[in-house]
Amino acid sequence: MHYFDLKDGVLHAEGVSLEMLAAEVGTPTYVYSSATLRRHYGLLRDACDAHKDALGDALIAFAVKANSNLSVLATLAKLGCGADTVSEGEIRRALAAGVPGERIIFSGVGKTDAELAFAIDVGVRQINVESSAELERLILVAAEKSASPAIAIRVNPKIGAGGHAKITTGGAGDKFGVPVEEALSLYARASASPHVTPVGLACHIGSQITDLTPLENAFRVLRDMTETLRADGYSVTRLDLGGGLGVPYYGDAETASPADYAAMAARVLDGLDVEAAFEPGRLMAANAGVLLSRVIQVNERTDGRRFLVLDAAMNDLMRPALYDAFHDLKAVRPRDGDAIPYDVVGPVCETGDTFARDRDLPPFEAGDLVVFMSAGAYGAVMSGEYNTRPLAAEVLVDGARCAVIRPRPTYEQMFAREPMAEWLKG
């Protein structure tokens, strides 16, 4: 569910007109709904709390990589949400937004020694170790600090799932985690060291997963491993179940609900006496955001193709170019008329700057405002300044209130980040 609806013929974000935002902030602009963020967190929180007997006081740690805007993170932090991070920068963002260290998980396949040291210094909840090489480096870093940080071993269960090959992370050929037997060995190695404290296991098999079956199979691998480790005398108190639950990018798409997701996890972990952690990103943020854009022109060619040229481009929303991803496109002020096929494109000098081909849409004219729906996750956070295009602005709406939470940079501000070599001046 989201809070983007027509009011008096104009699309609104909660109580704020997107026409008004376009006039005041310009386009392209990402617009986020606080009510949607709160609702989605609340749904998953309630679903987990309904199964405390199996999931414990489950931590919900928002995947910062999905949307790292400080105001988005702060909105979730005020609800008690934690953070799943994959870099020192993301840890710093979570802390700056009000997420305490004890609610931050540090994941990632290539953490540097400096990042590991920072995570120890700020007291993150746990560091998810993804390889034997990383474990040995972490032990050395922790020894220098006379520390013993809590860790979980990330397992690659050879169960890959997701909406695209590039967002599958649990398959045998994927770079993340270690196979089951190696994970058991690493747990034993970690238990023998005074400089790390193994507390559990972690896995994350992919993103945009709409069928619970692969998730359930992965969770059962973690359960079996937990029982094996305990039989060998090791303590396992936490299971980090990752994220990945999909959202309905297509209006009629079927996806598992947070309630079904939590119930499945509880069924698998029943009687194990562990504390679960979930790391939703897309689930929380995708439908909480739209990308607001304006039609530059409609190009109608003699061969019959019709191009809807927008002022948003692949540098603003990478997902269609990167993953062949679908985003529903809606008019901010819909007009009557039969749907006709368009190729929806941006102005970037790349054929890949194409959002949709032969998409049946209502008639559009130059100057019309449109929105890409379900753009709150992996949208602004992946954007760049290709073709020297300023980053899209970001706006947060809360009821009738709104605030620019990332201003669109001026060209002067963009150029100021690139000091000229001294010998080229003058």
TORLO-482322 format. One record per residue (C-alpha): residue number from 1; chain; x, y, z. Coordinates in nm, 3 decimals. Layout:
<recs>
{rec NUM,A,{X,Y,Z}},
...
</recs>
This chain:
<recs>
{rec 1,A,{0.000,0.000,0.000}},
{rec 2,A,{0.110,0.358,-0.064}},
{rec 3,A,{-0.019,0.711,-0.007}},
{rec 4,A,{-0.007,0.850,-0.361}},
{rec 5,A,{-0.363,0.920,-0.476}},
{rec 6,A,{-0.564,1.145,-0.703}},
{rec 7,A,{-0.736,1.441,-0.535}},
{rec 8,A,{-0.941,1.684,-0.744}},
{rec 9,A,{-0.791,1.530,-1.054}},
{rec 10,A,{-0.427,1.576,-0.947}},
{rec 11,A,{-0.193,1.314,-0.804}},
{rec 12,A,{-0.091,1.389,-0.445}},
{rec 13,A,{0.167,1.250,-0.207}},
{rec 14,A,{-0.041,1.232,0.113}},
{rec 15,A,{-0.171,1.589,0.143}},
{rec 16,A,{0.074,1.752,-0.098}},
{rec 17,A,{0.005,1.816,-0.467}},
{rec 18,A,{0.276,1.686,-0.698}},
{rec 19,A,{0.195,1.974,-0.935}},
{rec 20,A,{0.280,2.215,-0.658}},
{rec 21,A,{0.604,2.030,-0.579}},
{rec 22,A,{0.707,2.035,-0.944}},
{rec 23,A,{0.647,2.410,-0.958}},
{rec 24,A,{0.843,2.478,-0.639}},
{rec 25,A,{1.126,2.221,-0.659}},
{rec 26,A,{1.145,2.140,-1.028}},
{rec 27,A,{1.190,1.805,-1.197}},
{rec 28,A,{1.315,1.537,-1.186}},
{rec 29,A,{1.251,1.497,-0.813}},
{rec 30,A,{1.207,1.197,-0.586}},
{rec 31,A,{0.912,1.229,-0.350}},
{rec 32,A,{0.878,1.007,-0.042}},
{rec 33,A,{0.575,0.941,0.176}},
{rec 34,A,{0.637,0.925,0.551}},
{rec 35,A,{0.302,0.752,0.603}},
{rec 36,A,{0.401,0.469,0.370}},
{rec 37,A,{0.736,0.420,0.544}},
{rec 38,A,{0.563,0.406,0.882}},
{rec 39,A,{0.294,0.170,0.758}},
{rec 40,A,{0.536,-0.075,0.602}},
{rec 41,A,{0.758,-0.082,0.909}},
{rec 42,A,{0.452,-0.128,1.129}},
{rec 43,A,{0.322,-0.420,0.923}},
{rec 44,A,{0.649,-0.610,0.953}},
{rec 45,A,{0.693,-0.512,1.318}},
{rec 46,A,{0.346,-0.642,1.405}},
{rec 47,A,{0.407,-0.959,1.205}},
{rec 48,A,{0.728,-1.030,1.395}},
{rec 49,A,{0.578,-0.946,1.733}},
{rec 50,A,{0.299,-1.196,1.669}},
{rec 51,A,{0.564,-1.473,1.672}},
{rec 52,A,{0.792,-1.369,1.958}},
{rec 53,A,{0.794,-1.725,2.088}},
{rec 54,A,{0.986,-1.833,1.776}},
{rec 55,A,{1.155,-1.514,1.659}},
{rec 56,A,{1.242,-1.354,1.993}},
{rec 57,A,{1.267,-0.976,2.003}},
{rec 58,A,{1.336,-0.971,1.632}},
{rec 59,A,{1.544,-0.684,1.501}},
{rec 60,A,{1.419,-0.514,1.186}},
{rec 61,A,{1.726,-0.355,1.030}},
{rec 62,A,{1.648,-0.144,0.722}},
{rec 63,A,{1.889,-0.211,0.435}},
{rec 64,A,{2.046,0.133,0.401}},
{rec 65,A,{2.163,0.057,0.047}},
{rec 66,A,{1.798,0.071,-0.065}},
{rec 67,A,{1.755,0.438,0.032}},
{rec 68,A,{2.023,0.614,0.236}},
{rec 69,A,{1.870,0.961,0.263}},
{rec 70,A,{1.918,1.082,0.620}},
{rec 71,A,{1.555,1.193,0.658}},
{rec 72,A,{1.426,0.856,0.536}},
{rec 73,A,{1.657,0.680,0.781}},
{rec 74,A,{1.555,0.914,1.063}},
{rec 75,A,{1.186,0.849,0.994}},
{rec 76,A,{1.248,0.477,1.043}},
{rec 77,A,{1.488,0.524,1.335}},
{rec 78,A,{1.221,0.709,1.532}},
{rec 79,A,{1.007,0.395,1.503}},
{rec 80,A,{1.283,0.180,1.654}},
{rec 81,A,{1.413,0.045,1.325}},
{rec 82,A,{1.774,-0.068,1.302}},
{rec 83,A,{2.006,-0.055,1.002}},
{rec 84,A,{2.174,-0.311,0.779}},
{rec 85,A,{2.490,-0.147,0.643}},
{rec 86,A,{2.759,-0.245,0.393}},
{rec 87,A,{3.016,0.033,0.429}},
{rec 88,A,{3.160,0.274,0.684}},
{rec 89,A,{2.967,0.550,0.510}},
{rec 90,A,{2.638,0.369,0.562}},
{rec 91,A,{2.723,0.310,0.929}},
{rec 92,A,{2.793,0.681,0.964}},
{rec 93,A,{2.463,0.765,0.792}},
{rec 94,A,{2.269,0.535,1.023}},
{rec 95,A,{2.432,0.686,1.330}},
{rec 96,A,{2.371,1.040,1.203}},
{rec 97,A,{2.003,0.954,1.151}},
{rec 98,A,{1.966,0.836,1.510}},
{rec 99,A,{2.011,0.459,1.481}},
{rec 100,A,{2.216,0.344,1.784}},
{rec 101,A,{2.519,0.125,1.725}},
{rec 102,A,{2.358,-0.170,1.899}},
{rec 103,A,{2.090,-0.176,1.626}},
{rec 104,A,{2.334,-0.168,1.333}},
{rec 105,A,{2.447,-0.478,1.145}},
{rec 106,A,{2.762,-0.451,0.932}},
{rec 107,A,{2.754,-0.675,0.625}},
{rec 108,A,{2.948,-0.675,0.299}},
{rec 109,A,{3.189,-0.898,0.112}},
{rec 110,A,{3.483,-0.656,0.104}},
{rec 111,A,{3.514,-0.467,0.432}},
{rec 112,A,{3.848,-0.290,0.474}},
{rec 113,A,{4.053,-0.301,0.793}},
{rec 114,A,{3.967,0.065,0.852}},
{rec 115,A,{3.595,-0.010,0.819}},
{rec 116,A,{3.621,-0.307,1.056}},
{rec 117,A,{3.803,-0.090,1.309}},
{rec 118,A,{3.536,0.179,1.281}},
{rec 119,A,{3.257,-0.075,1.331}},
{rec 120,A,{3.429,-0.201,1.647}},
{rec 121,A,{3.481,0.153,1.777}},
{rec 122,A,{3.115,0.253,1.741}},
{rec 123,A,{2.988,-0.075,1.887}},
{rec 124,A,{2.774,-0.219,1.608}},
{rec 125,A,{2.541,-0.502,1.702}},
{rec 126,A,{2.734,-0.755,1.494}},
{rec 127,A,{2.971,-0.790,1.203}},
{rec 128,A,{2.864,-1.046,0.945}},
{rec 129,A,{3.183,-1.224,0.838}},
{rec 130,A,{3.179,-1.344,0.476}},
{rec 131,A,{3.508,-1.532,0.429}},
{rec 132,A,{3.799,-1.696,0.608}},
{rec 133,A,{4.027,-1.412,0.494}},
{rec 134,A,{3.795,-1.155,0.648}},
{rec 135,A,{3.776,-1.348,0.975}},
{rec 136,A,{4.154,-1.355,1.007}},
{rec 137,A,{4.180,-0.983,0.933}},
{rec 138,A,{3.903,-0.901,1.180}},
{rec 139,A,{4.079,-1.103,1.452}},
{rec 140,A,{4.398,-0.900,1.396}},
{rec 141,A,{4.212,-0.568,1.394}},
{rec 142,A,{4.020,-0.659,1.709}},
{rec 143,A,{4.334,-0.782,1.884}},
{rec 144,A,{4.497,-0.443,1.833}},
{rec 145,A,{4.200,-0.291,2.012}},
{rec 146,A,{4.179,-0.562,2.282}},
{rec 147,A,{3.822,-0.610,2.163}},
{rec 148,A,{3.596,-0.906,2.093}},
{rec 149,A,{3.312,-0.791,1.865}},
{rec 150,A,{3.004,-1.003,1.811}},
{rec 151,A,{3.004,-1.172,1.472}},
{rec 152,A,{2.781,-1.390,1.259}},
{rec 153,A,{2.910,-1.612,0.980}},
{rec 154,A,{2.735,-1.545,0.650}},
{rec 155,A,{2.634,-1.868,0.481}},
{rec 156,A,{2.595,-1.916,0.109}},
{rec 157,A,{2.325,-2.187,0.107}},
{rec 158,A,{2.350,-2.242,-0.270}},
{rec 159,A,{1.991,-2.119,-0.297}},
{rec 160,A,{1.977,-1.819,-0.525}},
{rec 161,A,{1.656,-1.623,-0.581}},
{rec 162,A,{1.547,-1.281,-0.695}},
{rec 163,A,{1.392,-1.077,-0.971}},
{rec 164,A,{1.709,-1.067,-1.185}},
{rec 165,A,{2.041,-1.252,-1.207}},
{rec 166,A,{2.224,-0.940,-1.089}},
{rec 167,A,{2.032,-0.929,-0.760}},
{rec 168,A,{2.063,-1.299,-0.675}},
{rec 169,A,{2.309,-1.334,-0.386}},
{rec 170,A,{2.272,-1.687,-0.249}},
{rec 171,A,{2.361,-1.899,-0.551}},
{rec 172,A,{2.667,-2.123,-0.559}},
{rec 173,A,{2.846,-1.891,-0.802}},
{rec 174,A,{2.764,-1.568,-0.618}},
{rec 175,A,{3.039,-1.380,-0.433}},
{rec 176,A,{2.861,-1.360,-0.099}},
{rec 177,A,{2.920,-1.578,0.207}},
{rec 178,A,{3.073,-1.923,0.236}},
{rec 179,A,{2.938,-2.277,0.181}},
{rec 180,A,{2.783,-2.463,0.472}},
{rec 181,A,{3.084,-2.680,0.562}},
{rec 182,A,{3.321,-2.385,0.549}},
{rec 183,A,{3.082,-2.180,0.762}},
{rec 184,A,{3.081,-2.451,1.029}},
{rec 185,A,{3.460,-2.456,1.025}},
{rec 186,A,{3.481,-2.076,1.049}},
{rec 187,A,{3.243,-2.078,1.344}},
{rec 188,A,{3.472,-2.318,1.525}},
{rec 189,A,{3.776,-2.106,1.436}},
{rec 190,A,{3.605,-1.792,1.563}},
{rec 191,A,{3.502,-1.964,1.886}},
{rec 192,A,{3.868,-2.045,1.956}},
{rec 193,A,{3.972,-1.679,1.933}},
{rec 194,A,{3.945,-1.436,2.225}},
{rec 195,A,{3.913,-1.147,1.981}},
{rec 196,A,{3.576,-1.227,1.822}},
{rec 197,A,{3.254,-1.353,1.977}},
{rec 198,A,{3.051,-1.570,1.739}},
{rec 199,A,{2.680,-1.529,1.817}},
{rec 200,A,{2.506,-1.665,1.511}},
{rec 201,A,{2.465,-1.725,1.140}},
{rec 202,A,{2.346,-1.504,0.857}},
{rec 203,A,{2.223,-1.545,0.502}},
{rec 204,A,{2.070,-1.331,0.230}},
{rec 205,A,{1.982,-1.507,-0.095}},
{rec 206,A,{1.859,-1.226,-0.320}},
{rec 207,A,{1.620,-0.941,-0.378}},
{rec 208,A,{1.268,-0.898,-0.517}},
{rec 209,A,{1.171,-1.252,-0.411}},
{rec 210,A,{0.796,-1.307,-0.449}},
{rec 211,A,{0.779,-1.677,-0.359}},
{rec 212,A,{0.853,-1.778,0.000}},
{rec 213,A,{0.979,-2.126,-0.095}},
{rec 214,A,{1.347,-2.038,-0.158}},
{rec 215,A,{1.354,-1.826,0.156}},
{rec 216,A,{1.211,-2.110,0.360}},
{rec 217,A,{1.468,-2.352,0.217}},
{rec 218,A,{1.749,-2.113,0.311}},
{rec 219,A,{1.614,-2.064,0.663}},
{rec 220,A,{1.601,-2.442,0.708}},
{rec 221,A,{1.970,-2.460,0.619}},
{rec 222,A,{2.040,-2.213,0.900}},
{rec 223,A,{1.828,-2.416,1.141}},
{rec 224,A,{2.013,-2.738,1.057}},
{rec 225,A,{2.347,-2.562,1.099}},
{rec 226,A,{2.242,-2.419,1.433}},
{rec 227,A,{2.154,-2.765,1.560}},
{rec 228,A,{2.486,-2.903,1.432}},
{rec 229,A,{2.688,-2.628,1.599}},
{rec 230,A,{2.505,-2.668,1.928}},
{rec 231,A,{2.560,-3.043,1.919}},
{rec 232,A,{2.931,-2.964,1.892}},
{rec 233,A,{2.913,-2.743,2.198}},
{rec 234,A,{2.896,-2.397,2.038}},
{rec 235,A,{2.655,-2.120,2.137}},
{rec 236,A,{2.423,-1.986,1.864}},
{rec 237,A,{2.181,-1.720,1.982}},
{rec 238,A,{2.103,-1.517,1.668}},
{rec 239,A,{1.998,-1.589,1.311}},
{rec 240,A,{2.018,-1.305,1.060}},
{rec 241,A,{1.763,-1.399,0.792}},
{rec 242,A,{1.849,-1.115,0.554}},
{rec 243,A,{1.591,-0.943,0.338}},
{rec 244,A,{1.475,-0.983,-0.017}},
{rec 245,A,{1.095,-1.000,0.006}},
{rec 246,A,{0.956,-0.851,-0.314}},
{rec 247,A,{0.706,-0.576,-0.383}},
{rec 248,A,{0.436,-0.547,-0.653}},
{rec 249,A,{0.597,-0.329,-0.919}},
{rec 250,A,{0.322,-0.448,-1.154}},
{rec 251,A,{-0.018,-0.339,-1.027}},
{rec 252,A,{-0.166,-0.689,-1.039}},
{rec 253,A,{0.146,-0.874,-0.922}},
{rec 254,A,{0.115,-1.133,-0.645}},
{rec 255,A,{0.365,-1.107,-0.360}},
{rec 256,A,{0.386,-1.269,-0.020}},
{rec 257,A,{0.272,-1.048,0.266}},
{rec 258,A,{0.489,-0.951,0.565}},
{rec 259,A,{0.252,-1.155,0.782}},
{rec 260,A,{0.305,-1.467,0.570}},
{rec 261,A,{0.680,-1.403,0.564}},
{rec 262,A,{0.711,-1.375,0.943}},
{rec 263,A,{0.482,-1.675,0.997}},
{rec 264,A,{0.698,-1.886,0.767}},
{rec 265,A,{1.016,-1.782,0.948}},
{rec 266,A,{0.855,-1.857,1.282}},
{rec 267,A,{0.748,-2.201,1.164}},
{rec 268,A,{1.104,-2.284,1.055}},
{rec 269,A,{1.267,-2.150,1.372}},
{rec 270,A,{1.006,-2.278,1.617}},
{rec 271,A,{1.166,-2.421,1.932}},
{rec 272,A,{1.517,-2.310,1.836}},
{rec 273,A,{1.530,-2.027,2.094}},
{rec 274,A,{1.711,-1.771,1.883}},
{rec 275,A,{1.668,-1.401,1.818}},
{rec 276,A,{1.595,-1.331,1.453}},
{rec 277,A,{1.697,-1.031,1.245}},
{rec 278,A,{1.533,-0.918,0.922}},
{rec 279,A,{1.692,-0.676,0.675}},
{rec 280,A,{1.415,-0.536,0.452}},
{rec 281,A,{1.503,-0.259,0.211}},
{rec 282,A,{1.282,-0.266,-0.097}},
{rec 283,A,{0.990,-0.393,0.114}},
{rec 284,A,{0.997,-0.076,0.324}},
{rec 285,A,{1.096,0.192,0.075}},
{rec 286,A,{0.998,0.099,-0.282}},
{rec 287,A,{0.631,0.196,-0.265}},
{rec 288,A,{0.712,0.489,-0.037}},
{rec 289,A,{0.864,0.687,-0.322}},
{rec 290,A,{0.796,0.812,-0.674}},
{rec 291,A,{1.017,0.986,-0.929}},
{rec 292,A,{0.843,1.300,-1.053}},
{rec 293,A,{0.935,1.400,-1.409}},
{rec 294,A,{0.813,1.628,-1.688}},
{rec 295,A,{0.754,1.547,-2.054}},
{rec 296,A,{1.000,1.740,-2.270}},
{rec 297,A,{0.836,1.641,-2.597}},
{rec 298,A,{0.672,1.360,-2.788}},
{rec 299,A,{0.874,1.244,-3.091}},
{rec 300,A,{0.656,1.080,-3.355}},
{rec 301,A,{0.854,0.920,-3.638}},
{rec 302,A,{0.740,0.832,-3.985}},
{rec 303,A,{0.802,0.463,-3.911}},
{rec 304,A,{0.524,0.475,-3.650}},
{rec 305,A,{0.735,0.476,-3.332}},
{rec 306,A,{0.633,0.726,-3.070}},
{rec 307,A,{0.891,0.838,-2.810}},
{rec 308,A,{0.782,0.997,-2.485}},
{rec 309,A,{1.092,1.202,-2.396}},
{rec 310,A,{1.117,1.288,-2.025}},
{rec 311,A,{1.352,1.511,-1.830}},
{rec 312,A,{1.435,1.213,-1.604}},
{rec 313,A,{1.702,0.979,-1.737}},
{rec 314,A,{1.895,0.663,-1.660}},
{rec 315,A,{2.131,0.861,-1.435}},
{rec 316,A,{1.828,0.943,-1.217}},
{rec 317,A,{1.667,0.596,-1.220}},
{rec 318,A,{1.910,0.321,-1.316}},
{rec 319,A,{1.695,0.016,-1.253}},
{rec 320,A,{1.536,-0.020,-1.599}},
{rec 321,A,{1.875,0.010,-1.774}},
{rec 322,A,{2.055,-0.208,-1.519}},
{rec 323,A,{1.798,-0.478,-1.445}},
{rec 324,A,{1.532,-0.440,-1.717}},
{rec 325,A,{1.313,-0.334,-1.426}},
{rec 326,A,{0.949,-0.232,-1.463}},
{rec 327,A,{0.807,0.085,-1.308}},
{rec 328,A,{0.447,0.184,-1.360}},
{rec 329,A,{0.414,0.531,-1.516}},
{rec 330,A,{0.125,0.757,-1.419}},
{rec 331,A,{0.014,1.103,-1.521}},
{rec 332,A,{0.003,1.361,-1.242}},
{rec 333,A,{-0.306,1.515,-1.407}},
{rec 334,A,{-0.459,1.235,-1.618}},
{rec 335,A,{-0.650,1.329,-1.931}},
{rec 336,A,{-0.912,1.131,-2.116}},
{rec 337,A,{-0.821,0.933,-2.425}},
{rec 338,A,{-0.743,0.584,-2.545}},
{rec 339,A,{-0.408,0.431,-2.451}},
{rec 340,A,{-0.142,0.435,-2.723}},
{rec 341,A,{0.204,0.273,-2.732}},
{rec 342,A,{0.509,0.478,-2.637}},
{rec 343,A,{0.877,0.415,-2.595}},
{rec 344,A,{0.952,0.603,-2.272}},
{rec 345,A,{1.301,0.751,-2.284}},
{rec 346,A,{1.525,1.009,-2.122}},
{rec 347,A,{1.765,1.265,-2.274}},
{rec 348,A,{2.093,1.087,-2.193}},
{rec 349,A,{2.308,1.002,-2.495}},
{rec 350,A,{2.270,0.623,-2.457}},
{rec 351,A,{2.024,0.382,-2.617}},
{rec 352,A,{2.011,0.222,-2.273}},
{rec 353,A,{1.841,0.539,-2.148}},
{rec 354,A,{1.506,0.373,-2.210}},
{rec 355,A,{1.250,0.315,-1.935}},
{rec 356,A,{0.995,0.119,-2.140}},
{rec 357,A,{0.925,0.005,-2.494}},
{rec 358,A,{0.581,-0.018,-2.652}},
{rec 359,A,{0.416,0.072,-2.321}},
{rec 360,A,{0.044,0.143,-2.364}},
{rec 361,A,{-0.018,0.476,-2.193}},
{rec 362,A,{-0.278,0.750,-2.200}},
{rec 363,A,{-0.205,1.042,-2.434}},
{rec 364,A,{0.069,1.280,-2.322}},
{rec 365,A,{0.180,1.622,-2.438}},
{rec 366,A,{0.490,1.834,-2.383}},
{rec 367,A,{0.487,1.984,-2.034}},
{rec 368,A,{0.280,1.707,-1.874}},
{rec 369,A,{0.398,1.575,-1.539}},
{rec 370,A,{0.444,1.201,-1.483}},
{rec 371,A,{0.561,0.981,-1.200}},
{rec 372,A,{0.748,0.653,-1.194}},
{rec 373,A,{0.577,0.454,-0.920}},
{rec 374,A,{0.754,0.231,-0.665}},
{rec 375,A,{1.079,0.426,-0.705}},
{rec 376,A,{1.167,0.472,-0.338}},
{rec 377,A,{1.421,0.187,-0.330}},
{rec 378,A,{1.736,0.173,-0.541}},
{rec 379,A,{1.639,0.497,-0.712}},
{rec 380,A,{1.802,0.815,-0.582}},
{rec 381,A,{2.065,0.614,-0.398}},
{rec 382,A,{2.200,0.475,-0.728}},
{rec 383,A,{2.179,0.802,-0.921}},
{rec 384,A,{2.472,0.992,-1.065}},
{rec 385,A,{2.565,1.295,-1.273}},
{rec 386,A,{2.631,1.130,-1.609}},
{rec 387,A,{2.616,1.379,-1.899}},
{rec 388,A,{2.678,1.648,-1.632}},
{rec 389,A,{2.316,1.628,-1.525}},
{rec 390,A,{2.249,1.754,-1.170}},
{rec 391,A,{2.128,1.493,-0.925}},
{rec 392,A,{1.752,1.478,-0.883}},
{rec 393,A,{1.618,1.656,-0.577}},
{rec 394,A,{1.458,1.456,-0.296}},
{rec 395,A,{1.149,1.563,-0.099}},
{rec 396,A,{0.989,1.408,0.209}},
{rec 397,A,{0.616,1.451,0.266}},
{rec 398,A,{0.444,1.405,0.601}},
{rec 399,A,{0.074,1.478,0.581}},
{rec 400,A,{0.041,1.834,0.452}},
{rec 401,A,{0.407,1.909,0.528}},
{rec 402,A,{0.697,1.869,0.289}},
{rec 403,A,{1.069,1.937,0.296}},
{rec 404,A,{1.351,1.924,0.044}},
{rec 405,A,{1.581,1.662,0.193}},
{rec 406,A,{1.840,1.667,-0.088}},
{rec 407,A,{1.855,1.989,-0.289}},
{rec 408,A,{1.932,1.972,-0.657}},
{rec 409,A,{2.292,2.096,-0.691}},
{rec 410,A,{2.374,2.394,-0.907}},
{rec 411,A,{2.629,2.360,-1.185}},
{rec 412,A,{2.861,2.581,-0.979}},
{rec 413,A,{2.836,2.341,-0.686}},
{rec 414,A,{2.904,2.045,-0.915}},
{rec 415,A,{3.214,2.208,-1.066}},
{rec 416,A,{3.342,2.319,-0.723}},
{rec 417,A,{3.398,1.954,-0.634}},
{rec 418,A,{3.662,1.929,-0.907}},
{rec 419,A,{3.951,2.167,-0.832}},
{rec 420,A,{4.154,2.245,-1.140}},
{rec 421,A,{4.515,2.125,-1.142}},
{rec 422,A,{4.735,2.423,-1.059}},
{rec 423,A,{4.934,2.401,-1.382}},
{rec 424,A,{4.614,2.429,-1.588}},
{rec 425,A,{4.494,2.751,-1.431}},
{rec 426,A,{4.531,3.088,-1.594}},
</recs>
